[in-house]
Amino acid sequence: MSKSLSCFIFISLFLTSCGHLKNIKVSQVEAIWFEYSPNQNLNSGSKFKGEILLQTYDGKQHDVSNSNKISFSSSDLRRNGNSYTIVKKAKSFNDDQCYLTLKYENKDEVFTGEDSMQMNFRGGLKILYNGLDGKDGKNQRNKGTPLLWRDGKSGESGEFGVDGGSSKNYTAHIWTIENMIYVHVKENNSTNAMKYKMIAGNELLFDLSGGDGGDGGNGGDGGNGKDGAISGDKIKRAGDAGNGGNGGNGGNGGNGGNIILYIHENAKDIESQLTTKINGGRYGARGEAGKRGIPGSPLSGQQAGRQGFPGRPGVTGHKGMDGSVQKYIQAFDFNVYMK
């Protein structure tokens, strides 16, 4: 049940706080949907604001956008908090619907709702074929000294950063009919073809940049050894220091994609409003080495505890390779690509 709102402020006056969600059972949920304003620029690559609303059978509506009981999934929209980006790859120029699935989960029970939002093809067109950024490696915690043992624990090595994703290679045809710009994009060596359009006079962006490599995680510090001690009739040795953990390697940046652009003569004015991004992704930074622990202090006449070894820093990743752009302005039969 797709709904759109014309004024968030007006709607919010009637919404119940999401603080009461923990008391809402799945059996009480009547509907869940995606709310947005149709007055925003809504085209491929557009960022816009939206809300996730839930209604219970007593007629109350709840803004559940920030609830950890809500999950959002869509191949047409990318979510970041309450901000959404349209990433739809339409197979038809007339396909203006972005589909999504919403789930409310409480105590292993789930209510699922299917919804959609409608593009209006206003504003700039951003064709996003960029590689995704790699995730950062996890930093390791510093180690201590176990209760039952004398020696400090060695720090664990930081996780490696994940490589950034690479873009692919594409061929695009661009033309105009009346006041609309049409863009047909085909992935090379594939049957995949995507179709976009926008109102003439707006900017057109092809983003084929590589994803950034994730940073390596830091190694954990080694734990300290226990001091030498006398406990009853037992003499306890000075504990050895723990070794520092190694830093994780940074991920490599993804490669930028290559694109061939064929601009029809009737759309040559778009060239001044056309931007391409084909840069390789940034390299991931290396993780820092963990510090060695401190050995325990010996009693008089005792052997000193062993010094730990510091960890090794990780290795910085490599920047991704830049892609390329070839651009031609010429006549072609665009009817072939309208099908």
Secondary structure, DSSP 8 states (H G I E B T S, - for coil): -----S-HHHHHTTEE-GGGGGG--GGGEEEEEEEE-TTS--STT-EEEEEEEEEETTS-EEE-TT-TTEEEE-SSEEEETTEEEE----SSTT--EEEEEEEEEETTEEEEEEEEEE----S-EEEE------------------SS-SS-----------------EEEEEEEEETTEEEEEEEETTSS-EEEEEEETTS-EEEE---------------------EEETTEEE---------------------EEEEEE-GGGGGGGGGEEEE----------------------TT----------------------EEEEEE----THHHH-
